[in-house]
Amino acid sequence: MPDYDYQSDARPFSQVLEDIGARSEPKLYLGELVNAFGERGFGAMMVFLGLLNALASPIPGSTTVLGAPLMLICLQLLFRRDQLWLPRWALKSSLPREEYRKVVDRVQRPLRAVERISRPRWLLLTNEISEVLIGLACCCLTLIVMLPIFGGNLFPSLFVALFGFGLMQRDGAAVATAWIGVAGFSAFVWLAWEVICRIFLVSMDWWRGLIG
């Protein structure tokens, strides 16, 4: 495989993911991903870990572990760190490259479709102030991802990935779509909580009436 200059890498992100999987080494280390993503940094890792968490969400407990490095990345985005930093133990963590290939194969078609229509636009939504707001939102979303909720982490993970994609591509339309999704998800959670609370209060009144 060619030895790319990662700091001036013009390959599409989908091609970067495919080339990483094409290597012969059986293990894929997180440090290799950070190096391969180069200047894409924060956005690329948010896309990768967000999609990984989304695909792993049906497995109880998996997102609690996978969400930890994602939270660290979102905190660095929130506090405007210039370069992505991960502790040595995280960089040395690994997964089988064959499993990585399976994950990439599942997301390549939709990812390439989005890449074809993506371009730098609506730059107000990807400036420094917007990055701080995105970092804050993604920290909240990652907290939800890390909760041991069966299947409840899918949409927050996808929103984090979409925010990361928008930052990586400087595509404000992708960021705007993520914000709309977060607003809709928040409204749904609030509505569901209201319904649960009302059902609980009605149930308590009914129970008190029975034993009254």
Buried (B, 14 or more C-beta within 10 A) or exposed (E): EEEBEBEEBEBBBBBBBBBBBEBEEEEBBBBBBBEBBBBBBBBBBBBBBBBBBBBBBEEEEBBBEBBEBBBBBBBBBBEEBEEBEBEEEBBEBBEEBEEBBEBBEEBBEEBBEBBEEBEEBBEEBBEEEBBBBBBBBBBEBBEBBBEEBEEBBBBBBBBBBBBBBBBBBBBBBBBBBBBEBBEEBEEEBEEEEEEEEEEEEEEEEEEEEEEE
